[in-house]
Amino acid sequence: MELFTVWTNTDGEQEADRFYEVVKSRTKGLHMSRRGFRFTFRQLENKVAWTCKGTESNSEFESFLPCVYSIMSSAIADYIIQVKEWELLDQILTKACSLLEKEDTTRIRSMIRSLVNDDGPRGRLKRHGKLTALLEKDFKELRVMNLEGLIQFRLHAYKKELEEIVDYAMEEFWADRQYEEFMGLLKYFVFFQESKVPLVHVLHQGGHDFTILDSAMVPIATPDADDIIVEMPGIELEMEVEDRIVSTLISISPASIILHTHDEHTPIVRTLLHIFEDKVKLSRLYPGQDVQK
């Protein structure tokens, strides 16, 4: 008897070959015919299909049937993720970004690609597991399945997962945009800020640990608060600066900064270089090593 047929529309031979291979590779070496199962692949123009027939009288049929459903579900999940998923994500993204500039949409699209390819909470393995479970239920309930129809009308939990990926990327994009605007305003403030001291030495001790010395190598007292409020003349804006070293340097307002670090590529160091620009000079020497005063 015919257990099920699963078919889909393909865009060219590459997709058709992929649909053939995902199932063929999973069933190879399992001696399906001996267990009472026969798989048939068919292709007609842009449509491809896998059909599975079973012989109930075979002694292994009943015990191996759950394995057949599991194999097919996992294989079709592979195909959907590898071939169909990005088209679905792009459709969701297009709707979400309808009012954004093209370069912003391109940036979000790049962020989505990173999310779907990683192994984190929203990674490929998690989606594959969820999709496999949904498909296995469909294989047990339906005799004929069209992938486009399944995705549209039955795989709601999977589509919800994709929507959450797009939403997460959008949130990250807007957070990055706000951060960039914030950094731009800080740079503007620092550029026009009146200097209070001629020079300070900033000793980077790793991570976010810094010590600030004056030109005579005497430690400078830093504010007790974890952040300060920057009030910019001419702009009705108050900004909370969360990085202690940034807020402290803005409060001290030096004309020049010598930043002593052995890790100039760490994010906080790059942030200091970005905000204070020409006021900062990098040095790999530390006090007691001929530090320039």
Phi and psi restraints in degrees (value plus and minus 20) as a CYANA .aco file:
   2 GLU   PHI    -105.6   -65.6
   2 GLU   PSI     101.4   141.4
   3 LEU   PHI    -102.7   -62.7
   3 LEU   PSI     -67.8   -27.8
   4 PHE   PHI    -186.1  -146.1
   4 PHE   PSI     138.7   178.7
   5 THR   PHI    -152.4  -112.4
   5 THR   PSI     109.7   149.7
   6 VAL   PHI    -141.5  -101.5
   6 VAL   PSI     108.9   148.9
   7 TRP   PHI    -158.3  -118.3
   7 TRP   PSI     143.8   183.8
   8 THR   PHI    -175.3  -135.3
   8 THR   PSI     140.3   180.3
   9 ASN   PHI    -105.8   -65.8
   9 ASN   PSI     120.0   160.0
  10 THR   PHI    -141.8  -101.8
  10 THR   PSI     133.8   173.8
  11 ASP   PHI    -128.8   -88.8
  11 ASP   PSI      56.4    96.4
  12 GLY   PHI      81.8   121.8
  12 GLY   PSI     150.9   190.9
  13 GLU   PHI     -87.0   -47.0
  13 GLU   PSI     -50.2   -10.2
  14 GLN   PHI     -82.5   -42.5
  14 GLN   PSI     -63.1   -23.1
  15 GLU   PHI     -89.3   -49.3
  15 GLU   PSI     -58.2   -18.2
  16 ALA   PHI     -82.4   -42.4
  16 ALA   PSI     -63.7   -23.7
  17 ASP   PHI     -84.0   -44.0
  17 ASP   PSI     -57.3   -17.3
  18 ARG   PHI     -86.2   -46.2
  18 ARG   PSI     -60.3   -20.3
  19 PHE   PHI     -83.1   -43.1
  19 PHE   PSI     -57.2   -17.2
  20 TYR   PHI     -87.2   -47.2
  20 TYR   PSI     -66.0   -26.0
  21 GLU   PHI     -90.3   -50.3
  21 GLU   PSI     -56.3   -16.3
  22 VAL   PHI     -82.4   -42.4
  22 VAL   PSI     -53.8   -13.8
  23 VAL   PHI    -105.3   -65.3
  23 VAL   PSI     -63.6   -23.6
  24 LYS   PHI     -78.9   -38.9
  24 LYS   PSI     -62.1   -22.1
  25 SER   PHI     -87.8   -47.8
  25 SER   PSI     -50.1   -10.1
  26 ARG   PHI     -99.3   -59.3
  26 ARG   PSI     -49.4    -9.4
  27 THR   PHI    -114.6   -74.6
  27 THR   PSI     -31.3     8.7
  28 LYS   PHI     -82.6   -42.6
  28 LYS   PSI     111.3   151.3
  29 GLY   PHI      63.1   103.1
  29 GLY   PSI     -17.7    22.3
  30 LEU   PHI    -115.7   -75.7
  30 LEU   PSI     -20.2    19.8
  31 HIS   PHI      33.2    73.2
  31 HIS   PSI      33.5    73.5
  32 MET   PHI     -77.9   -37.9
  32 MET   PSI     -62.3   -22.3
  33 SER   PHI     -83.4   -43.4
  33 SER   PSI     -55.8   -15.8
  34 ARG   PHI     -87.2   -47.2
  34 ARG   PSI     -45.8    -5.8
  35 ARG   PHI    -111.9   -71.9
  35 ARG   PSI     -20.9    19.1
  36 GLY   PHI      78.2   118.2
  36 GLY   PSI       0.4    40.4
  37 PHE   PHI    -147.8  -107.8
  37 PHE   PSI     122.9   162.9
  38 ARG   PHI    -154.9  -114.9
  38 ARG   PSI     104.1   144.1
  39 PHE   PHI    -122.9   -82.9
  39 PHE   PSI     116.0   156.0
  40 THR   PHI    -149.6  -109.6
  40 THR   PSI     111.4   151.4
  41 PHE   PHI    -125.4   -85.4
  41 PHE   PSI     114.8   154.8
  42 ARG   PHI    -152.6  -112.6
  42 ARG   PSI     128.0   168.0
  43 GLN   PHI    -157.8  -117.8
  43 GLN   PSI     109.0   149.0
  44 LEU   PHI    -155.1  -115.1
  44 LEU   PSI      86.2   126.2
  45 GLU   PHI      33.8    73.8
  45 GLU   PSI    -136.1   -96.1
  46 ASN   PHI    -117.3   -77.3
  46 ASN   PSI      -5.6    34.4
  47 LYS   PHI    -133.7   -93.7
  47 LYS   PSI     116.4   156.4
  48 VAL   PHI    -150.3  -110.3
  48 VAL   PSI     130.7   170.7
  49 ALA   PHI    -169.6  -129.6
  49 ALA   PSI     126.6   166.6
  50 TRP   PHI    -134.8   -94.8
  50 TRP   PSI     109.7   149.7
  51 THR   PHI    -138.4   -98.4
  51 THR   PSI     118.0   158.0
  52 CYS   PHI    -140.2  -100.2
  52 CYS   PSI     105.7   145.7
  53 LYS   PHI    -134.3   -94.3
  53 LYS   PSI     128.2   168.2
  54 GLY   PHI    -150.1  -110.1
  54 GLY   PSI     131.2   171.2
  55 THR   PHI    -131.2   -91.2
  55 THR   PSI      84.7   124.7
  56 GLU   PHI     -85.4   -45.4
  56 GLU   PSI     -44.2    -4.2
  57 SER   PHI     -96.0   -56.0
  57 SER   PSI     -32.8     7.2
  58 ASN   PHI     -86.2   -46.2
  58 ASN   PSI     118.0   158.0
  59 SER   PHI     -84.1   -44.1
  59 SER   PSI     -44.3    -4.3
  60 GLU   PHI    -119.7   -79.7
  60 GLU   PSI     -22.9    17.1
  61 PHE   PHI     -76.9   -36.9
  61 PHE   PSI     -75.8   -35.8
  62 GLU   PHI     -84.0   -44.0
  62 GLU   PSI     -61.2   -21.2
  63 SER   PHI     -92.7   -52.7
  63 SER   PSI     -49.1    -9.1
  64 PHE   PHI    -114.1   -74.1
  64 PHE   PSI     -31.4     8.6
  65 LEU   PHI     -77.2   -37.2
  65 LEU   PSI     -64.9   -24.9
  66 PRO   PHI     -78.4   -38.4
  66 PRO   PSI     -54.8   -14.8
  67 CYS   PHI     -87.0   -47.0
  67 CYS   PSI     -56.9   -16.9
  68 VAL   PHI     -82.7   -42.7
  68 VAL   PSI     -66.5   -26.5
  69 TYR   PHI     -80.4   -40.4
  69 TYR   PSI     -61.6   -21.6
  70 SER   PHI     -85.4   -45.4
  70 SER   PSI     -64.0   -24.0
  71 ILE   PHI     -81.8   -41.8
  71 ILE   PSI     -67.9   -27.9
  72 MET   PHI     -86.2   -46.2
  72 MET   PSI     -60.3   -20.3
  73 SER   PHI     -82.2   -42.2
  73 SER   PSI     -64.3   -24.3
  74 SER   PHI     -86.9   -46.9
  74 SER   PSI     -59.8   -19.8
  75 ALA   PHI     -85.5   -45.5
  75 ALA   PSI     -65.8   -25.8
  76 ILE   PHI     -88.9   -48.9
  76 ILE   PSI     -52.7   -12.7
  77 ALA   PHI     -81.6   -41.6
  77 ALA   PSI     -62.1   -22.1
  78 ASP   PHI     -76.2   -36.2
  78 ASP   PSI     -67.7   -27.7
  79 TYR   PHI     -82.9   -42.9
  79 TYR   PSI     -64.9   -24.9
  80 ILE   PHI     -81.0   -41.0
  80 ILE   PSI     -65.8   -25.8
  81 ILE   PHI     -86.5   -46.5
  81 ILE   PSI     -60.1   -20.1
  82 GLN   PHI     -98.6   -58.6
  82 GLN   PSI     -52.2   -12.2
  83 VAL   PHI    -132.7   -92.7
  83 VAL   PSI     -61.2   -21.2
  84 LYS   PHI    -116.6   -76.6
  84 LYS   PSI     -45.2    -5.2
  85 GLU   PHI     -81.9   -41.9
  85 GLU   PSI     -66.0   -26.0
  86 TRP   PHI     -85.4   -45.4
  86 TRP   PSI     -53.9   -13.9
  87 GLU   PHI     -82.4   -42.4
  87 GLU   PSI     -61.8   -21.8
  88 LEU   PHI     -84.1   -44.1
  88 LEU   PSI     -64.8   -24.8
  89 LEU   PHI     -81.9   -41.9
  89 LEU   PSI     -60.2   -20.2
  90 ASP   PHI     -86.5   -46.5
  90 ASP   PSI     -56.1   -16.1
  91 GLN   PHI     -84.5   -44.5
  91 GLN   PSI     -64.5   -24.5
  92 ILE   PHI     -83.5   -43.5
  92 ILE   PSI     -63.4   -23.4
  93 LEU   PHI     -84.2   -44.2
  93 LEU   PSI     -61.4   -21.4
  94 THR   PHI     -78.9   -38.9
  94 THR   PSI     -61.7   -21.7
  95 LYS   PHI     -87.9   -47.9
  95 LYS   PSI     -62.2   -22.2
  96 ALA   PHI     -89.0   -49.0
  96 ALA   PSI     -50.3   -10.3
  97 CYS   PHI    -126.8   -86.8
  97 CYS   PSI       2.3    42.3
  98 SER   PHI     -80.3   -40.3
  98 SER   PSI     -45.4    -5.4
  99 LEU   PHI    -123.3   -83.3
  99 LEU   PSI     -17.1    22.9
 100 LEU   PHI    -112.6   -72.6
 100 LEU   PSI     138.7   178.7
 101 GLU   PHI     -89.0   -49.0
 101 GLU   PSI     137.2   177.2
 102 LYS   PHI     -79.3   -39.3
 102 LYS   PSI     -61.3   -21.3
 103 GLU   PHI     -87.5   -47.5
 103 GLU   PSI     -50.9   -10.9
 104 ASP   PHI     -89.3   -49.3
 104 ASP   PSI     -62.6   -22.6
 105 THR   PHI     -82.0   -42.0
 105 THR   PSI     -60.4   -20.4
 106 THR   PHI     -82.7   -42.7
 106 THR   PSI     -59.1   -19.1
 107 ARG   PHI     -86.3   -46.3
 107 ARG   PSI     -63.3   -23.3
 108 ILE   PHI     -85.5   -45.5
 108 ILE   PSI     -59.3   -19.3
 109 ARG   PHI     -79.9   -39.9
 109 ARG   PSI     -59.8   -19.8
 110 SER   PHI     -85.2   -45.2
 110 SER   PSI     -58.7   -18.7
 111 MET   PHI     -85.2   -45.2
 111 MET   PSI     -58.1   -18.1
 112 ILE   PHI     -85.1   -45.1
 112 ILE   PSI     -61.4   -21.4
 113 ARG   PHI     -79.5   -39.5
 113 ARG   PSI     -59.7   -19.7
 114 SER   PHI     -85.8   -45.8
 114 SER   PSI     -59.5   -19.5
 115 LEU   PHI     -86.6   -46.6
 115 LEU   PSI     -63.9   -23.9
 116 VAL   PHI     -95.4   -55.4
 116 VAL   PSI     -39.3     0.7
 117 ASN   PHI    -115.6   -75.6
 117 ASN   PSI     -27.6    12.4
 118 ASP   PHI    -107.7   -67.7
 118 ASP   PSI    -199.8  -159.8
 119 ASP   PHI    -130.8   -90.8
 119 ASP   PSI       1.0    41.0
 120 GLY   PHI    -101.5   -61.5
 120 GLY   PSI    -180.2  -140.2
 121 PRO   PHI     -79.1   -39.1
 121 PRO   PSI     -49.1    -9.1
 122 ARG   PHI    -127.7   -87.7
 122 ARG   PSI       2.2    42.2
 123 GLY   PHI     -97.4   -57.4
 123 GLY   PSI     156.3   196.3
 124 ARG   PHI     -81.4   -41.4
 124 ARG   PSI     -61.6   -21.6
 125 LEU   PHI     -83.6   -43.6
 125 LEU   PSI     -60.2   -20.2
 126 LYS   PHI     -84.4   -44.4
 126 LYS   PSI     -65.7   -25.7
 127 ARG   PHI     -85.4   -45.4
 127 ARG   PSI     -57.9   -17.9
 128 HIS   PHI     -82.9   -42.9
 128 HIS   PSI     -62.2   -22.2
 129 GLY   PHI     -83.5   -43.5
 129 GLY   PSI     -64.1   -24.1
 130 LYS   PHI     -85.3   -45.3
 130 LYS   PSI     -62.9   -22.9
 131 LEU   PHI     -86.1   -46.1
 131 LEU   PSI     -60.8   -20.8
 132 THR   PHI     -80.6   -40.6
 132 THR   PSI     -63.5   -23.5
 133 ALA   PHI     -83.4   -43.4
 133 ALA   PSI     -61.1   -21.1
 134 LEU   PHI     -85.5   -45.5
 134 LEU   PSI     -63.5   -23.5
 135 LEU   PHI     -86.9   -46.9
 135 LEU   PSI     -58.0   -18.0
 136 GLU   PHI     -81.2   -41.2
 136 GLU   PSI     -58.3   -18.3
 137 LYS   PHI     -83.2   -43.2
 137 LYS   PSI     -61.3   -21.3
 138 ASP   PHI     -87.4   -47.4
 138 ASP   PSI     -60.4   -20.4
 139 PHE   PHI     -81.0   -41.0
 139 PHE   PSI     -54.3   -14.3
 140 LYS   PHI     -96.6   -56.6
 140 LYS   PSI     -44.7    -4.7
 141 GLU   PHI    -120.1   -80.1
 141 GLU   PSI     -48.6    -8.6
 142 LEU   PHI    -133.9   -93.9
 142 LEU   PSI     125.3   165.3
 143 ARG   PHI    -110.2   -70.2
 143 ARG   PSI     -56.6   -16.6
 144 VAL   PHI    -144.7  -104.7
 144 VAL   PSI     107.2   147.2
 145 MET   PHI    -150.2  -110.2
 145 MET   PSI     108.6   148.6
 146 ASN   PHI    -125.1   -85.1
 146 ASN   PSI     104.6   144.6
 147 LEU   PHI     -79.3   -39.3
 147 LEU   PSI     -62.5   -22.5
 148 GLU   PHI     -80.6   -40.6
 148 GLU   PSI     -60.0   -20.0
 149 GLY   PHI     -88.2   -48.2
 149 GLY   PSI     -60.4   -20.4
 150 LEU   PHI     -80.3   -40.3
 150 LEU   PSI     -66.9   -26.9
 151 ILE   PHI     -82.4   -42.4
 151 ILE   PSI     -60.6   -20.6
 152 GLN   PHI     -92.2   -52.2
 152 GLN   PSI     -60.2   -20.2
 153 PHE   PHI    -137.0   -97.0
 153 PHE   PSI     -34.7     5.3
 154 ARG   PHI    -145.0  -105.0
 154 ARG   PSI     -50.4   -10.4
 155 LEU   PHI    -109.0   -69.0
 155 LEU   PSI      32.5    72.5
 156 HIS   PHI     -84.8   -44.8
 156 HIS   PSI     -59.2   -19.2
 157 ALA   PHI     -84.5   -44.5
 157 ALA   PSI     -56.5   -16.5
 158 TYR   PHI     -88.0   -48.0
 158 TYR   PSI     -65.2   -25.2
 159 LYS   PHI     -82.5   -42.5
 159 LYS   PSI     -56.8   -16.8
 160 LYS   PHI     -81.8   -41.8
 160 LYS   PSI     -58.8   -18.8
 161 GLU   PHI     -81.0   -41.0
 161 GLU   PSI     -62.4   -22.4
 162 LEU   PHI     -86.3   -46.3
 162 LEU   PSI     -59.7   -19.7
 163 GLU   PHI     -83.3   -43.3
 163 GLU   PSI     -57.3   -17.3
 164 GLU   PHI     -87.7   -47.7
 164 GLU   PSI     -54.0   -14.0
 165 ILE   PHI     -83.7   -43.7
 165 ILE   PSI     -65.2   -25.2
 166 VAL   PHI     -84.4   -44.4
 166 VAL   PSI     -63.2   -23.2
 167 ASP   PHI     -80.7   -40.7
 167 ASP   PSI     -62.3   -22.3
 168 TYR   PHI     -83.5   -43.5
 168 TYR   PSI     -63.2   -23.2
 169 ALA   PHI     -83.5   -43.5
 169 ALA   PSI     -58.4   -18.4
 170 MET   PHI     -84.5   -44.5
 170 MET   PSI     -62.9   -22.9
 171 GLU   PHI     -82.7   -42.7
 171 GLU   PSI     -62.0   -22.0
 172 GLU   PHI     -83.7   -43.7
 172 GLU   PSI     -59.2   -19.2
 173 PHE   PHI     -81.4   -41.4
 173 PHE   PSI     -67.7   -27.7
 174 TRP   PHI     -89.3   -49.3
 174 TRP   PSI     -53.1   -13.1
 175 ALA   PHI     -85.0   -45.0
 175 ALA   PSI     -63.4   -23.4
 176 ASP   PHI     -83.6   -43.6
 176 ASP   PSI     -61.4   -21.4
 177 ARG   PHI     -82.2   -42.2
 177 ARG   PSI     -64.8   -24.8
 178 GLN   PHI     -84.0   -44.0
 178 GLN   PSI     -59.3   -19.3
 179 TYR   PHI     -84.0   -44.0
 179 TYR   PSI     -63.4   -23.4
 180 GLU   PHI     -83.0   -43.0
 180 GLU   PSI     -61.5   -21.5
 181 GLU   PHI     -85.5   -45.5
 181 GLU   PSI     -59.0   -19.0
 182 PHE   PHI     -82.8   -42.8
 182 PHE   PSI     -65.0   -25.0
 183 MET   PHI     -82.8   -42.8
 183 MET   PSI     -57.7   -17.7
 184 GLY   PHI     -83.4   -43.4
 184 GLY   PSI     -60.2   -20.2
 185 LEU   PHI     -88.5   -48.5
 185 LEU   PSI     -57.7   -17.7
 186 LEU   PHI     -83.1   -43.1
 186 LEU   PSI     -64.2   -24.2
 187 LYS   PHI     -79.1   -39.1
 187 LYS   PSI     -63.0   -23.0
 188 TYR   PHI     -81.4   -41.4
 188 TYR   PSI     -64.8   -24.8
 189 PHE   PHI     -83.3   -43.3
 189 PHE   PSI     -67.1   -27.1
 190 VAL   PHI     -82.3   -42.3
 190 VAL   PSI     -58.1   -18.1
 191 PHE   PHI     -81.7   -41.7
 191 PHE   PSI     -60.2   -20.2
 192 PHE   PHI    -117.0   -77.0
 192 PHE   PSI     -22.6    17.4
 193 GLN   PHI     -89.0   -49.0
 193 GLN   PSI     117.5   157.5
 194 GLU   PHI     -96.1   -56.1
 194 GLU   PSI     110.1   150.1
 195 SER   PHI     -90.6   -50.6
 195 SER   PSI     121.2   161.2
 196 LYS   PHI    -127.2   -87.2
 196 LYS   PSI     -49.2    -9.2
 197 VAL   PHI    -153.4  -113.4
 197 VAL   PSI     130.8   170.8
 198 PRO   PHI     -93.5   -53.5
 198 PRO   PSI     -56.8   -16.8
 199 LEU   PHI    -175.7  -135.7
 199 LEU   PSI     122.5   162.5
 200 VAL   PHI    -155.3  -115.3
 200 VAL   PSI     132.2   172.2
 201 HIS   PHI    -124.9   -84.9
 201 HIS   PSI     111.7   151.7
 202 VAL   PHI    -134.6   -94.6
 202 VAL   PSI      96.6   136.6
 203 LEU   PHI    -118.5   -78.5
 203 LEU   PSI      94.8   134.8
 204 HIS   PHI    -108.2   -68.2
 204 HIS   PSI      97.6   137.6
 205 GLN   PHI    -124.9   -84.9
 205 GLN   PSI      -6.8    33.2
 206 GLY   PHI      88.8   128.8
 206 GLY   PSI     122.3   162.3
 207 GLY   PHI      40.0    80.0
 207 GLY   PSI    -148.3  -108.3
 208 HIS   PHI    -125.5   -85.5
 208 HIS   PSI       0.8    40.8
 209 ASP   PHI    -112.5   -72.5
 209 ASP   PSI     100.1   140.1
 210 PHE   PHI    -156.5  -116.5
 210 PHE   PSI     132.1   172.1
 211 THR   PHI    -144.1  -104.1
 211 THR   PSI     116.5   156.5
 212 ILE   PHI    -131.4   -91.4
 212 ILE   PSI     108.0   148.0
 213 LEU   PHI    -140.0  -100.0
 213 LEU   PSI     131.2   171.2
 214 ASP   PHI    -103.1   -63.1
 214 ASP   PSI    -193.2  -153.2
 215 SER   PHI     -86.5   -46.5
 215 SER   PSI     -38.9     1.1
 216 ALA   PHI    -115.9   -75.9
 216 ALA   PSI      -8.2    31.8
 217 MET   PHI      46.0    86.0
 217 MET   PSI       9.6    49.6
 218 VAL   PHI    -120.4   -80.4
 218 VAL   PSI     108.4   148.4
 219 PRO   PHI     -75.7   -35.7
 219 PRO   PSI     119.2   159.2
 220 ILE   PHI    -117.9   -77.9
 220 ILE   PSI     111.6   151.6
 221 ALA   PHI     -85.7   -45.7
 221 ALA   PSI     117.3   157.3
 222 THR   PHI    -130.3   -90.3
 222 THR   PSI     134.2   174.2
 223 PRO   PHI     -80.1   -40.1
 223 PRO   PSI     130.3   170.3
 224 ASP   PHI     -93.8   -53.8
 224 ASP   PSI     -49.7    -9.7
 225 ALA   PHI     -88.8   -48.8
 225 ALA   PSI     131.4   171.4
 226 ASP   PHI     -93.7   -53.7
 226 ASP   PSI     -41.6    -1.6
 227 ASP   PHI    -168.4  -128.4
 227 ASP   PSI     147.4   187.4
 228 ILE   PHI    -146.0  -106.0
 228 ILE   PSI     142.7   182.7
 229 ILE   PHI    -120.8   -80.8
 229 ILE   PSI     105.0   145.0
 230 VAL   PHI    -118.1   -78.1
 230 VAL   PSI      97.0   137.0
 231 GLU   PHI    -123.6   -83.6
 231 GLU   PSI     100.0   140.0
 232 MET   PHI    -121.1   -81.1
 232 MET   PSI      99.8   139.8
 233 PRO   PHI     -78.3   -38.3
 233 PRO   PSI     115.5   155.5
 234 GLY   PHI      65.2   105.2
 234 GLY   PSI     -28.3    11.7
 235 ILE   PHI    -148.6  -108.6
 235 ILE   PSI     103.9   143.9
 236 GLU   PHI     -99.3   -59.3
 236 GLU   PSI      62.4   102.4
 237 LEU   PHI    -173.8  -133.8
 237 LEU   PSI     117.2   157.2
 238 GLU   PHI    -141.7  -101.7
 238 GLU   PSI     113.1   153.1
 239 MET   PHI    -145.5  -105.5
 239 MET   PSI     111.7   151.7
 240 GLU   PHI    -111.3   -71.3
 240 GLU   PSI      99.2   139.2
 241 VAL   PHI    -117.5   -77.5
 241 VAL   PSI      88.2   128.2
 242 GLU   PHI     -99.5   -59.5
 242 GLU   PSI     -51.8   -11.8
 243 ASP   PHI     -93.2   -53.2
 243 ASP   PSI      97.4   137.4
 244 ARG   PHI     -76.4   -36.4
 244 ARG   PSI     -63.4   -23.4
 245 ILE   PHI     -85.3   -45.3
 245 ILE   PSI     -56.9   -16.9
 246 VAL   PHI     -85.9   -45.9
 246 VAL   PSI     -70.0   -30.0
 247 SER   PHI     -83.0   -43.0
 247 SER   PSI     -57.4   -17.4
 248 THR   PHI     -86.1   -46.1
 248 THR   PSI     -64.9   -24.9
 249 LEU   PHI     -85.4   -45.4
 249 LEU   PSI     -56.5   -16.5
 250 ILE   PHI     -85.2   -45.2
 250 ILE   PSI     -59.1   -19.1
 251 SER   PHI     -85.9   -45.9
 251 SER   PSI     -61.8   -21.8
 252 ILE   PHI     -91.7   -51.7
 252 ILE   PSI     -56.0   -16.0
 253 SER   PHI      36.1    76.1
 253 SER   PSI      43.1    83.1
 254 PRO   PHI     -99.7   -59.7
 254 PRO   PSI     131.6   171.6
 255 ALA   PHI     -93.3   -53.3
 255 ALA   PSI     -54.4   -14.4
 256 SER   PHI    -158.9  -118.9
 256 SER   PSI     128.5   168.5
 257 ILE   PHI    -150.8  -110.8
 257 ILE   PSI     107.9   147.9
 258 ILE   PHI    -125.3   -85.3
 258 ILE   PSI      95.1   135.1
 259 LEU   PHI    -120.8   -80.8
 259 LEU   PSI      91.8   131.8
 260 HIS   PHI    -113.9   -73.9
 260 HIS   PSI      93.7   133.7
 261 THR   PHI    -172.4  -132.4
 261 THR   PSI     130.4   170.4
 262 HIS   PHI    -125.2   -85.2
 262 HIS   PSI     -14.5    25.5
 263 ASP   PHI    -159.6  -119.6
 263 ASP   PSI      56.0    96.0
 264 GLU   PHI     -93.3   -53.3
 264 GLU   PSI     -27.3    12.7
 265 HIS   PHI    -118.3   -78.3
 265 HIS   PSI     -20.4    19.6
 266 THR   PHI     -88.1   -48.1
 266 THR   PSI     126.8   166.8
 267 PRO   PHI     -75.0   -35.0
 267 PRO   PSI     -62.9   -22.9
 268 ILE   PHI     -86.6   -46.6
 268 ILE   PSI     -55.7   -15.7
 269 VAL   PHI     -86.5   -46.5
 269 VAL   PSI     -61.7   -21.7
 270 ARG   PHI     -83.1   -43.1
 270 ARG   PSI     -55.4   -15.4
 271 THR   PHI     -84.4   -44.4
 271 THR   PSI     -63.9   -23.9
 272 LEU   PHI     -81.3   -41.3
 272 LEU   PSI     -64.3   -24.3
 273 LEU   PHI     -83.4   -43.4
 273 LEU   PSI     -56.0   -16.0
 274 HIS   PHI     -89.4   -49.4
 274 HIS   PSI     -62.7   -22.7
 275 ILE   PHI     -97.2   -57.2
 275 ILE   PSI     -65.3   -25.3
 276 PHE   PHI    -114.6   -74.6
 276 PHE   PSI     -29.2    10.8
 277 GLU   PHI      23.4    63.4
 277 GLU   PSI    -135.1   -95.1
 278 ASP   PHI     -88.7   -48.7
 278 ASP   PSI     -32.7     7.3
 279 LYS   PHI     -96.5   -56.5
 279 LYS   PSI     -35.1     4.9
 280 VAL   PHI    -122.9   -82.9
 280 VAL   PSI     116.2   156.2
 281 LYS   PHI    -145.4  -105.4
 281 LYS   PSI     108.1   148.1
 282 LEU   PHI    -102.6   -62.6
 282 LEU   PSI     124.3   164.3
 283 SER   PHI    -165.4  -125.4
 283 SER   PSI     117.6   157.6
 284 ARG   PHI    -112.0   -72.0
 284 ARG   PSI     -23.8    16.2
 285 LEU   PHI    -106.7   -66.7
 285 LEU   PSI     129.3   169.3
 286 TYR   PHI    -136.7   -96.7
 286 TYR   PSI     143.3   183.3
 287 PRO   PHI     -70.2   -30.2
 287 PRO   PSI     115.7   155.7
 288 GLY   PHI      73.0   113.0
 288 GLY   PSI     -22.4    17.6
 289 GLN   PHI    -140.9  -100.9
 289 GLN   PSI      25.1    65.1
 290 ASP   PHI      39.9    79.9
 290 ASP   PSI      26.2    66.2
 291 VAL   PHI     -86.0   -46.0
 291 VAL   PSI     115.3   155.3
 292 GLN   PHI     -92.5   -52.5
 292 GLN   PSI     112.1   152.1
